[in-house]
Amino acid sequence: MYDIPFLDLPPLNGASGTVRLPGSKSISNRVLLLAGLATGTTAVHDLLDSDDTHVMLDALAALGCRLHHEDSAHGRVLHVTGLGGQLVVHEADLFLGNAGTAMRPLAAALAVLAATQGGNFKLHGVPRMHERPIGDLVDALRPLGCHVDDLGQPGYPPLRLRGEAGGRLASARPIRVRGDVSSQFLTALLLALPLVSAERDIVIEVDGELISKPYIDITLNLLARFGIAVQRDGWQRFTIPQGSAYRSPGAMHVEGDASSASYFIALGAVAAHGGAPLRIEGVGNDSIQGDIRFVDAAVAMGAQVKRGPGWLEAHRGRWPLAGITMDCNHIPDAAMTLAVMALYADGPTRLTGIASWRVKETDRIAAMAAELRKVGATVVEGADFIEVTPPGPDAWRPAAIHTYEDHRMAMCLSLAAFNPLAGATLPCPVRILDPRCVGKTFPDYFEALFGVATADAQHVPVITIDGPTASGKGTLAAAVADALGYHLLDSGALYRATGLASQWDGVSPDDETGLARLAGLLDLRFGHGPNGSRAWLRGREVSDELRAEAAGLLASRVSALPAVRSALQSLQLAFRRAPGLVADGRDMGTVIFPQATLKVYLTASAATRAERRHKQLISKGISASIADLRVDLEARDARDKNRSVAPLKPAEDALLLDNSTSSIEGSVQQVLSWWQQRRPF
Ligand code: DC
């Protein structure tokens, strides 16, 4: 997951492969609350692991629910032992981040529990949570006899919920709730009021036209799984039968998130052209989520979608897409994705019935309008609609996208990077600010996107960092790659691994043909282990062996052989993948990536380098003399510089960086600042 201030997406031009969706946020948090209130233990499979579920889990733990994670052959399982409707903790301070799906239902449940069993609970969140309305829910709870204190602005969190043991609720009359601002208020009451249904039926009546009805369907569906059969009369009146009690169903499986699927359905419609469709696993035609109906909207714009149980396949159909006019009341979250698909349409797209966008993680109508304009679209917005006219080929612009701490803004606008498919005259990269915000529902979104998206190699930015041995380029390159979220190529490791493989196979260091054959078949994998980056050669971990002095010396010899160098060329080029690459070595800027966007040549005096190497060896418990090390270094420099092929030298357009006296952080900042100067944002 990218924990960086921005992530630059290069212009992208295709998509193929399979995406496995994370669990649904709406289902995860409802299931967690129900399991937490129920009698018995529920094994929850495929739970979403994200910011919004973490705050719910923390709240349940604080309330005394027992939570136990188990890694099984079928993935992670969470066992939740519920309270059986009885408070065991009567006072708590619960921080709920920006999770509406935690704030609203917990407020209702704790209000009725405190009012009947005694308690004092404070509910609060991030500043934006304190701007998201909850007054309609509070207005429904107070006439019941719940004590709800506004701790900030009336009608908004933070709230305090209080009560004395033995309190009684006025539940004989129907409980009225407004349904036209957020359906979460009704969901909250439906989830909470079975707790107080012992003596009589509880009736909830909805004032105003209920919005986002499919979310109420999810609530009713999950209540049924926990033993509560709510009677529904139209969308106006809901009855919880007397004596309803939550019973754990034993196990619950959380289906993939249908709103998260929307980005990949859109991606298929825009970028799966030619070959195979984009396959999406985790949600399909058997979904209980309303946002699955996004599929019909995408089809109306021209997508081709096949569906089965637990899967979807999306492919480009009509192209360009068709501009549409649609009332999106039934798919409020996924409709945001339509606003971005509109960039690829043949005319304007008008989405109506989206007033609820204004009270979500941010004012999504205003945010979407502002950011779509930045990439070049013409946008008209109103209280409850947005109309997007796509940019003409010359109007696309590179844009730094504000994400407003809203996961959906980040995921939606990432799709603007496919502008080459819209015929953008100037293919434009897209900068996503604060990419970590996707952690709310889809922490690995960008990894999933880059796993299926393709780019023209020439559009994938490359930063090369060349220099002599022990100049610190490996450390610098890794830090720069980390800061930008780019891939890393440690090209020296390829020569070191070739040397190692030659020893394993008994190939002589002078057998150029034999060594080239080994290099061409090099089965080398990189990954992360507990102590940083690791490498495996033919399945065997070789991280330490590769870094040893002996491997470096051998690499210096094999790398002087032209056939070995050319055998490793295609392997190195294959590292150039979205979102970008930082490559370090000797000839990255001169031979392998001569078109690199930024080339750095890193040096340090021989004395400094010998000292650094000495420190490194000492820290590994290997004794060495600085003088000997310096002689070795200079011999390797001479060999690397004087060989006939790809000698070590700065590229003509390289920027020189002597880090003899500067810190690693200083060098990283210098390279990032050079990089920023070359970006169009
Ligand atoms: O960067 P390093 O110390 O891991 O490199 C080991 C040897 O590999 C070095 O002596 C020169 C050679 N090398 C090369 O010739 N070209 C590269 N791009 C990287 C390394």
Boltz pocket constraint, residues with backbone or C-beta under 6 A from the ligand:
constraints:
  - pocket:
      binder: B
      contacts: [[A, 467], [A, 469], [A, 470], [A, 491], [A, 492], [A, 493], [A, 495], [A, 496], [A, 551], [A, 552], [A, 555], [A, 556], [A, 559], [A, 560], [A, 584], [A, 585], [A, 586], [A, 587], [A, 588], [A, 636], [A, 640], [A, 646]]
      max_distance: 6.0
